[in-house]
Amino acid sequence: MNLQVAIVPAATTAGLGSVLDERNRFDLCVTLTALLLLLYAPDGWYAEIPLSLVAMAGLVFPELRKSAILWGAATSVVAFGVFWKWHIADNHKYLLVYWCLAIFLALLTNAPERALKTTSRWLIALVFMFAVIQKTRSSDYLDGTFFYSELLLDVRFETLARIVGGVTGEFQSANQAKVEALRNFSSSLSSVQLQAASATNALAIFITWWNYLIQVVIAVLFLPISRRWRDIRNLALLLFLFTTYLFAPVIGFGWVLAVMGVAQTDPDQTRTRAAYLCAAFFLQACNIPWQSLLGRIFA
């Protein structure tokens, strides 16, 4: 009896450490990805049903989730679901295709852990590199116009705009009414003037350049050039995950990035893997309507 009591806490601690151990890094990645497919599959029954079956099979049977056949099937279904609705599919759905393909191809090699580690780092670097290029070339991003309009019109930023940007509930209602009038089929309006507070533009500029600069840092540091900056690049990606999706909860996108973050860690970075795992659960918690609660408090 005494022996059993003494073992339980140690087993619990060992269990958590085992999950984050370098030897189980690949299994942690495929498990999180299977959970991602179960929760955030591409829209449409033709993708959701088969992906749910594939994901549940991978979650229930440990050996199966390390099978190239399972991930080949998952890649095919995700790709079909995304490209069937290519004109309305979100960008992160395409990234999910690439990530499932990366797992499938890694399982065809003699060293899947190493292959997935290399691929994940390249994917992170390229995702942010192309994002930076797109933002740099855009005519309405670096001047703050994009986030200015988001703060005034996007419900995801409503609480932030109200608490920090000074956009009152009356302003938000009036802006929505003006946009609806502009979109009306019978409207003769060619433009409308949105109502904002003096702090709104400053907030838009801050968000714009914070988002832009941290993506530049991530894009550069994740290029497989040197291991010297490994802690800084992981810190940058974690900071991006914890700040960006708090107000723009595109959970599927953030979760893919968190899983890729786990995949590219070095053997001795157990705490970093734990941080990425916390980020994944934090992203899921972002689905809680905390913004509306804060909005009522500060109304």
C-alpha positions in Angstrom: 0.0 0.0 0.0 2.7 2.4 0.9 4.6 1.6 -2.2 1.6 2.4 -4.4 1.0 5.7 -2.7 4.6 6.7 -3.3 4.6 5.9 -6.9 1.4 7.8 -8.0 2.9 11.4 -7.9 6.1 10.2 -9.5 4.1 8.5 -12.3 2.1 11.6 -12.9 5.1 13.8 -13.2 6.9 11.2 -15.3 3.8 11.1 -17.6 3.9 14.8 -18.3 7.7 14.7 -18.8 7.3 11.8 -21.1 5.0 13.7 -23.4 7.5 16.5 -23.7 10.5 14.3 -24.0 12.5 14.5 -27.2 11.9 10.9 -27.9 8.2 11.6 -28.1 8.4 14.8 -30.0 7.2 13.3 -33.3 4.3 11.5 -31.5 3.3 14.8 -29.8 3.2 16.5 -33.2 1.1 14.0 -35.0 -1.2 13.7 -32.0 -1.8 17.5 -31.9 -2.3 17.5 -35.7 -4.9 14.7 -35.5 -6.7 16.7 -32.8 -6.5 19.8 -35.1 -8.0 17.8 -38.0 -10.8 16.7 -35.7 -11.6 20.2 -34.5 -10.8 22.4 -37.5 -11.3 20.3 -40.6 -12.1 22.1 -43.9 -15.7 23.0 -44.3 -18.0 20.5 -46.0 -19.3 17.0 -45.0 -17.1 15.4 -47.7 -14.0 16.6 -45.7 -15.3 16.7 -42.2 -16.7 13.1 -42.0 -13.6 11.3 -43.4 -11.2 13.5 -41.5 -13.0 12.9 -38.3 -12.7 9.2 -38.8 -9.0 9.4 -39.7 -8.3 11.7 -36.8 -10.1 9.6 -34.3 -8.3 6.5 -35.6 -5.0 8.2 -35.1 -5.9 9.4 -31.6 -7.1 6.0 -30.4 -4.3 3.8 -32.0 -0.8 5.1 -31.3 0.9 3.0 -34.0 -1.7 4.1 -36.6 -1.0 7.8 -36.2 2.6 7.0 -37.2 1.5 5.3 -40.4 2.3 6.9 -43.7 -1.0 5.4 -45.0 -3.1 7.4 -42.5 -1.3 10.7 -43.2 -1.5 10.1 -46.9 -5.2 9.7 -46.6 -5.4 12.8 -44.4 -3.4 14.8 -46.8 -5.6 13.7 -49.7 -8.9 14.6 -47.9 -7.7 17.9 -46.6 -6.3 18.9 -50.1 -9.6 17.9 -51.7 -11.7 19.8 -49.2 -9.5 23.0 -49.6 -9.2 23.0 -53.3 -12.8 22.2 -53.9 -13.6 25.5 -52.3 -10.3 27.2 -53.3 -12.0 30.6 -53.9 -13.2 30.9 -50.3 -10.7 28.8 -48.4 -8.7 30.5 -45.7 -5.0 30.7 -46.1 -4.3 28.5 -43.1 -6.3 25.7 -44.7 -3.7 25.6 -47.4 -1.0 25.5 -44.7 -2.8 22.6 -43.1 -2.5 20.7 -46.5 1.3 21.4 -46.6 1.7 20.3 -43.0 -0.2 17.0 -43.4 1.9 16.4 -46.6 5.1 17.1 -44.6 4.1 14.5 -42.0 3.3 12.0 -44.8 6.6 12.6 -46.5 8.6 12.5 -43.3 7.1 9.0 -42.5 8.5 7.8 -45.8 12.1 8.6 -44.7 14.4 6.6 -42.4 14.4 9.5 -39.9 10.9 11.0 -39.7 11.7 13.1 -36.7 14.6 14.8 -38.3 12.8 15.3 -41.6 9.8 16.9 -39.9 12.0 19.1 -37.9 13.7 20.5 -41.0 10.5 20.9 -42.9 8.6 22.6 -40.1 11.3 25.2 -39.7 11.3 25.9 -43.5 7.5 26.1 -43.5 7.5 28.7 -40.6 10.1 30.8 -42.3 8.4 30.7 -45.7 4.9 31.4 -44.3 6.1 34.5 -42.5 8.3 35.6 -45.4 5.5 35.5 -47.9 3.2 37.3 -45.3 5.8 40.1 -45.0 6.1 40.4 -48.8 2.4 40.6 -49.2 2.1 43.3 -46.5 5.0 45.2 -47.9 3.5 45.3 -51.4 0.0 46.2 -50.1 -1.1 49.7 -50.7 -3.2 49.9 -47.5 -1.3 48.0 -44.9 1.9 49.9 -43.7 0.0 53.2 -43.5 -2.4 51.7 -41.0 -5.5 51.8 -43.2 -6.2 48.1 -42.9 -6.2 47.9 -39.2 -8.0 51.3 -38.9 -10.9 49.8 -40.8 -10.7 46.6 -38.9 -11.0 48.4 -35.6 -14.0 50.3 -36.8 -15.9 47.5 -38.5 -14.6 44.0 -37.5 -16.5 42.6 -34.5 -13.3 40.6 -33.5 -11.6 43.9 -32.6 -14.7 45.6 -31.1 -13.6 45.2 -27.5 -10.1 46.4 -28.2 -11.3 49.3 -30.2 -13.7 50.3 -27.4 -11.3 49.9 -24.5 -8.1 51.2 -26.1 -9.1 52.9 -29.3 -11.9 55.0 -27.8 -14.5 53.8 -30.2 -17.8 54.0 -28.4 -20.8 51.7 -28.9 -22.6 54.6 -30.6 -19.7 54.9 -33.1 -19.7 51.2 -33.8 -23.4 51.1 -34.5 -23.3 54.2 -36.7 -20.3 52.8 -38.7 -22.1 49.5 -39.3 -25.3 51.3 -40.4 -23.2 53.4 -42.8 -21.5 50.4 -44.4 -24.9 48.6 -44.7 -26.3 51.7 -46.5 -23.2 51.7 -48.8 -23.7 48.0 -49.7 -27.4 48.4 -50.3 -28.3 47.5 -53.9 -30.4 50.6 -54.3 -27.9 53.0 -52.7 -26.5 55.9 -54.7 -23.6 56.4 -52.2 -20.1 56.0 -53.4 -18.4 56.4 -50.1 -19.1 57.0 -46.4 -17.2 58.7 -43.6 -16.7 56.4 -40.6 -16.7 57.7 -37.1 -13.6 57.2 -34.9 -11.8 58.6 -31.9 -8.5 60.4 -31.8 -6.8 57.3 -30.3 -8.1 54.9 -33.0 -5.5 55.9 -35.6 -2.6 55.6 -33.1 -3.8 52.2 -32.1 -4.1 51.1 -35.7 -0.5 52.3 -36.4 0.8 50.4 -33.4 -0.9 47.1 -34.3 0.2 47.4 -37.9 3.9 47.9 -37.1 3.9 45.4 -34.2 2.4 42.8 -36.4 4.7 43.6 -39.3 8.0 43.8 -37.4 7.4 40.6 -35.4 6.7 38.7 -38.6 9.9 40.1 -40.2 11.8 38.8 -37.1 10.2 35.4 -37.3 10.8 35.1 -41.1 14.5 35.9 -40.7 15.3 33.9 -37.6 13.6 30.7 -38.7 15.6 30.5 -41.8 17.9 27.4 -41.3 21.1 29.4 -41.2 22.3 29.2 -37.6 21.3 27.7 -34.3 22.7 30.8 -32.5 19.3 32.6 -32.4 17.1 29.6 -31.6 15.8 30.9 -28.2 15.0 34.3 -29.7 13.2 32.8 -32.7 11.1 30.6 -30.5 10.3 33.5 -28.1 9.3 35.6 -31.1 6.9 32.9 -32.5 5.4 32.3 -29.0 4.9 36.0 -28.5 3.2 36.2 -31.9 0.9 33.3 -31.0 -0.1 34.7 -27.6 -0.7 38.3 -28.8 -2.2 37.9 -32.3 -4.9 35.3 -31.8 -6.1 36.9 -28.5 -8.0 39.4 -30.6 -8.1 37.6 -34.0 -9.0 34.0 -33.0 -8.1 32.1 -36.2 -7.5 29.1 -34.0 -6.7 26.6 -36.7 -3.9 28.8 -38.1 -2.4 29.4 -34.7 -2.6 25.7 -33.8 -0.7 24.7 -37.0 2.0 27.2 -36.1 2.2 25.9 -32.5 2.6 22.3 -33.7 5.3 23.3 -36.2 7.0 25.1 -33.4 7.1 21.9 -31.4 8.4 20.0 -34.4 11.4 22.2 -34.9 12.7 22.3 -31.3 16.0 20.8 -30.4 16.4 17.8 -28.0 17.2 19.9 -25.0 14.3 22.4 -25.4 11.8 20.6 -23.2 10.5 23.9 -21.8 10.1 25.4 -25.2 7.9 22.4 -26.2 5.9 22.9 -23.1 5.4 26.6 -24.0 4.2 25.7 -27.5 1.8 23.1 -25.9 0.5 25.8 -23.6 0.1 28.1 -26.6 -2.1 25.5 -28.3 -4.4 25.2 -25.3 -4.4 29.0 -24.9 -5.6 29.4 -28.5 -8.4 27.0 -27.8 -9.3 29.1 -24.7 -9.6 32.1 -27.0 -12.9 30.7 -28.2 -14.4 31.7 -24.9 -16.3 35.0 -25.5 -14.2 36.9 -23.1 -14.2 40.0 -25.3 -18.0 40.4 -25.0 -17.6 40.1 -21.3 -15.0 42.8 -21.2 -17.1 44.9 -23.5 -20.0 44.8 -21.1 -17.7 45.7 -18.2 -16.2 48.7 -20.0 -19.4 49.7 -21.8 
